[in-house]
Amino acid sequence: MNDNAYRVRAERGEVQIGTWVNMIRTPAVLTLLRAAGLDFARVDMEHSPFSMETVADMGDAGARARFSLGGSSPGGQS
């Protein structure tokens, strides 16, 4: 299993730049965000219409691109 790049950099105190994803429903956006130099993205299920399938596809795309991905649950339930 690979180390979580986001966690490793955070523990070293490095600044990381990321964004929320709440309107673009294609997992390919994660590849574009990484290519643009971002370090992570958060998939927002609380304020967007993303289905669990879309979020699962984004998780898979993030793992393949080695791009850190977080998320928020629907209705603010953590």
N, C-alpha and C positions, 0 to 999 in steps of 0.2 A: 504494500500500500504506500502511496506517495504522501509526503508531508503536505499539510495544508499550507500553501504558499502565503495566504492571507494571514494566518495565525503566526507563522514564522516571522514574517516582516513586522507584524504588530508587536511581537515580543521583543524585537530588536529596536522598537521605537521609530521605525521608518514611517514617513508620511505616505498614505495611500489615497488615491483619488478614485471615486466610483460614482455611480448614478443609480437612480431608481428606474425600473422598467415597468410601466403601467399602461402603455398604449400600443406598443408594437407587439403583436402577438406571434411573431415568428421567432423561433430559436436562433435563426441566423444572425439576429441583432447582436448576440453575444460575441460572435466572431468579429463583427465590425467594431464593437466597443473595445475589445482587446487590441485590435489592430490600430485603433485610435490612441492607444496608450493608457487606457483605464486599467485599474488594478482589480476592480470588483464591480458587481452589480447586485441590486436587491430586486427581487421579483415581488411586486406589490399585489397581493390577492385581496387586500382589504378595500382598496379603492379602484379596483379594475375588474373586468368581467372574465379574468382568466379561469379556465377550467383546470381541474387537477391534471388532466391529460396534457394541457399546454405547459403547465409548470413542470411536469415530469419530463416532457420533451426538452424544455430549457435546461433542466438539471443534467440531462444526458449530453446536450450540446456543450454546456459549461465544462463538464468533466472531460469530454473529448478535446476541447480547446485549452484545457488546463487553466480555466478562468474561474476565479472564486465567485461563488453565487450564494446569496442569502435570500431570505424571504420574510414576508409577513403573512399571517394567516387571515382567512376571511373573517370579517366582523371584529377584528382586533383581538381575537382569542389566541394567545401565545401558548 
